Amino acid sequence: MQLYIDSAIIDEIRKAADTGLCDGCTTNPSLAAKAGRDYNDVLREICAIVKGHVSAEAVSSDAAGMVKEGQAFAKIAKNIVVKVPLTVEGLKACQTLSKSGIKVNVTLCFSANQALLAAKSGAFIVSPFVGRLDDIGQVGMDLIEDIRLIYDNYDFKTNILVASIRNPIHVLESALIGADIATMPYSVFEQLFKHSLTDAGIKKFLEDWEKVPKRK
């Protein structure tokens, strides 16, 4: 499973990339606004840091506007994937962009039926939001299981990107189900490396090493 960082903060993205374990990045204008940066400038910088796909979100509400934005994004770098919402207009834009060779990430997916439509529209990625489903009392990971089953049934090539990840358990469950990608805040990415027993083991090894006689 690929691991993406969901951020527009360059320092975070660079730290993740430096581990050699960050496969891509998802971002949007809201994240760029938090970083206080021009969106296109942020995208250019991220694409220079991250070797994998970088999702850039269109903000138009109509298909023609999304296509125009997507074509402009695609000129920024070869690893750009255009994000469009899972609406009628978004799926129209997805079809147009996909047919022209531009990869599309259909985002804000909350049902298996929506994911089916995204795959039939030629989406390169579909992004179901598990955390937001959990927030309203549904089990977000049930949706990932349904999408995985449907896509395997019909050999759809659309990648399942688990979004709105809140904790390492979401990452683990995504991998167990067989999702293709999990995108997460840098804080969650950091937690994947950590375990109290690892820290305790290192501490004990170092303490024991200090007791080992050293040649002078």
C-alpha positions as CSV (number, residue, x, y, z in Angstrom):
1,M,0.0,0.0,0.0
2,Q,1.3,3.5,-0.9
3,L,1.5,6.1,1.8
4,Y,0.7,9.7,1.0
5,I,1.0,12.9,3.1
6,D,-2.1,15.1,3.2
7,S,-0.5,18.6,3.6
8,A,0.6,21.8,2.0
9,I,3.2,22.5,4.6
10,I,6.5,22.2,2.8
11,D,8.6,21.3,5.9
12,E,6.3,18.4,6.7
13,I,6.3,17.1,3.1
14,R,10.1,17.3,2.9
15,K,10.5,15.4,6.2
16,A,8.2,12.7,5.0
17,A,10.0,12.5,1.7
18,D,13.3,12.3,3.4
19,T,12.3,9.0,5.1
20,G,12.1,7.4,1.6
21,L,8.6,6.0,2.6
22,C,6.3,8.8,1.3
23,D,4.9,7.8,-2.1
24,G,2.9,10.9,-2.9
25,C,0.9,13.8,-1.6
26,T,-2.7,15.1,-1.5
27,T,-3.4,18.8,-1.0
28,N,-6.1,21.3,-1.6
29,P,-6.7,25.1,-1.5
30,S,-7.8,24.9,2.2
31,L,-4.5,23.3,3.2
32,A,-2.6,25.9,1.1
33,A,-4.5,28.7,2.9
34,K,-3.5,27.3,6.3
35,A,0.1,27.4,5.0
36,G,-0.4,31.0,3.9
37,R,0.9,30.3,0.4
38,D,-0.2,30.7,-3.2
39,Y,-1.7,27.4,-4.3
40,N,0.2,27.0,-7.6
41,D,3.5,28.0,-5.9
42,V,2.9,25.3,-3.3
43,L,2.1,22.7,-6.0
44,R,5.3,23.4,-7.9
45,E,7.4,23.1,-4.7
46,I,5.6,19.8,-3.7
47,C,6.1,18.3,-7.1
48,A,9.8,19.0,-6.9
49,I,10.0,17.2,-3.5
50,V,7.7,14.3,-4.0
51,K,8.5,11.8,-6.7
52,G,5.0,10.2,-6.7
53,H,1.6,11.6,-7.6
54,V,0.5,15.0,-6.2
55,S,-3.2,15.6,-6.2
56,A,-4.3,19.2,-7.0
57,E,-7.9,20.1,-6.4
58,A,-10.1,22.1,-8.8
59,V,-12.5,24.6,-7.2
60,S,-14.9,25.2,-10.1
61,S,-18.5,23.9,-9.7
62,D,-19.1,23.1,-13.4
63,A,-17.4,20.6,-15.7
64,A,-16.0,23.1,-18.1
65,G,-14.3,25.0,-15.3
66,M,-12.9,21.9,-13.7
67,V,-11.5,20.8,-17.1
68,K,-9.9,24.2,-17.6
69,E,-8.3,24.1,-14.1
70,G,-7.2,20.6,-14.6
71,Q,-5.5,21.3,-17.8
72,A,-3.6,24.2,-16.1
73,F,-2.6,22.0,-13.2
74,A,-1.3,19.3,-15.6
75,K,1.1,21.8,-17.0
76,I,2.8,22.4,-13.6
77,A,4.4,19.0,-13.4
78,K,4.1,15.5,-14.9
79,N,3.2,14.0,-11.5
80,I,0.1,16.1,-11.0
81,V,-3.3,14.3,-10.5
82,V,-6.3,16.6,-10.8
83,K,-8.9,16.3,-8.0
84,V,-12.6,16.8,-8.8
85,P,-15.6,16.2,-6.5
86,L,-17.9,13.3,-6.9
87,T,-20.8,15.2,-8.5
88,V,-22.4,14.9,-11.9
89,E,-20.3,17.8,-13.1
90,G,-17.2,16.4,-11.5
91,L,-17.6,13.0,-13.2
92,K,-18.2,14.8,-16.5
93,A,-14.9,16.6,-16.0
94,C,-13.3,13.3,-15.0
95,Q,-14.3,11.7,-18.3
96,T,-13.0,14.6,-20.4
97,L,-9.7,14.9,-18.5
98,S,-9.1,11.1,-18.4
99,K,-9.7,10.7,-22.2
100,S,-7.1,13.4,-22.8
101,G,-4.5,11.6,-20.7
102,I,-4.7,13.6,-17.5
103,K,-5.0,11.5,-14.4
104,V,-8.0,12.3,-12.1
105,N,-8.6,11.8,-8.4
106,V,-12.4,11.8,-7.7
107,T,-12.7,13.0,-4.1
108,L,-15.4,13.4,-1.5
109,C,-16.7,9.8,-2.0
110,F,-19.1,8.6,0.7
111,S,-20.8,5.6,-0.9
112,A,-20.0,2.5,-2.9
113,N,-22.4,3.5,-5.6
114,Q,-20.4,6.8,-6.0
115,A,-17.2,4.8,-6.2
116,L,-18.7,2.7,-8.9
117,L,-19.6,5.7,-11.0
118,A,-16.1,7.1,-10.5
119,A,-14.5,4.0,-11.8
120,K,-16.9,3.9,-14.8
121,S,-15.9,7.6,-15.5
122,G,-12.2,6.6,-15.8
123,A,-10.9,7.9,-12.5
124,F,-7.3,7.1,-11.7
125,I,-8.0,7.4,-8.0
126,V,-11.2,7.5,-5.9
127,S,-11.0,9.1,-2.4
128,P,-13.5,7.8,0.1
129,F,-13.4,9.8,3.4
130,V,-13.5,7.3,6.3
131,G,-13.0,9.8,9.1
132,R,-16.0,11.9,8.2
133,L,-18.2,8.8,8.0
134,D,-17.0,7.8,11.5
135,D,-17.9,11.3,12.7
136,I,-21.6,10.7,11.8
137,G,-21.8,7.3,13.4
138,Q,-21.1,5.1,10.3
139,V,-18.1,2.8,10.0
140,G,-15.9,4.3,7.4
141,M,-13.9,1.2,6.8
142,D,-17.0,-0.7,5.8
143,L,-17.1,1.5,2.7
144,I,-13.5,0.6,1.8
145,E,-14.4,-3.1,2.0
146,D,-17.4,-2.6,-0.3
147,I,-15.4,-0.6,-2.8
148,R,-12.6,-3.2,-2.8
149,L,-15.0,-6.0,-3.5
150,I,-16.8,-4.1,-6.3
151,Y,-13.6,-3.1,-8.0
152,D,-12.2,-6.6,-7.8
153,N,-15.5,-8.0,-9.1
154,Y,-15.1,-6.0,-12.3
155,D,-11.4,-5.6,-12.5
156,F,-11.7,-1.8,-12.3
157,K,-8.2,-0.2,-12.4
158,T,-9.2,2.8,-10.3
159,N,-7.0,3.1,-7.2
160,I,-8.7,3.3,-3.8
161,L,-7.2,6.1,-1.8
162,V,-8.4,6.1,1.9
163,A,-8.7,9.7,2.9
164,S,-9.8,11.6,6.1
165,I,-7.5,9.3,8.1
166,R,-7.4,10.3,11.8
167,N,-5.1,7.7,13.4
168,P,-2.7,4.8,12.7
169,I,-5.6,2.3,13.2
170,H,-7.1,3.7,10.0
171,V,-3.9,3.0,8.2
172,L,-3.7,-0.5,9.5
173,E,-7.3,-1.3,8.5
174,S,-6.7,0.2,5.1
175,A,-3.8,-2.2,4.5
176,L,-5.7,-5.2,5.8
177,I,-8.6,-4.5,3.5
178,G,-6.3,-4.0,0.5
179,A,-6.7,-0.3,-0.3
180,D,-4.1,1.0,-2.8
181,I,-3.2,4.2,-1.0
182,A,-3.7,5.8,2.4
183,T,-3.3,9.6,2.7
184,M,-2.7,11.1,6.2
185,P,-1.6,14.2,8.1
186,Y,2.1,14.2,8.9
187,S,1.3,13.7,12.6
188,V,-0.2,10.3,11.8
189,F,2.6,9.4,9.4
190,E,5.0,10.0,12.3
191,Q,3.0,7.7,14.6
192,L,3.5,4.8,12.2
193,F,7.2,4.6,13.2
194,K,6.5,4.6,16.9
195,H,6.0,1.9,19.5
196,S,6.7,2.1,23.3
197,L,8.4,-1.3,23.2
198,T,10.8,-0.1,20.5
199,D,11.7,3.0,22.5
200,A,12.1,0.8,25.7
201,G,14.3,-1.7,23.8
202,I,16.6,1.0,22.4
203,K,16.9,2.5,25.9
204,K,17.8,-0.9,27.4
205,F,20.4,-1.6,24.7
206,L,22.1,1.7,25.2
207,E,22.1,1.2,29.0
208,D,23.7,-2.2,28.6
209,W,26.2,-0.9,26.1
210,E,27.5,1.5,28.7
211,K,28.2,-1.4,31.0
212,V,30.3,-3.3,28.4
213,P,34.0,-3.0,29.2
214,K,35.8,-0.8,26.6
215,R,39.4,-1.1,25.5
216,K,41.4,2.0,26.4
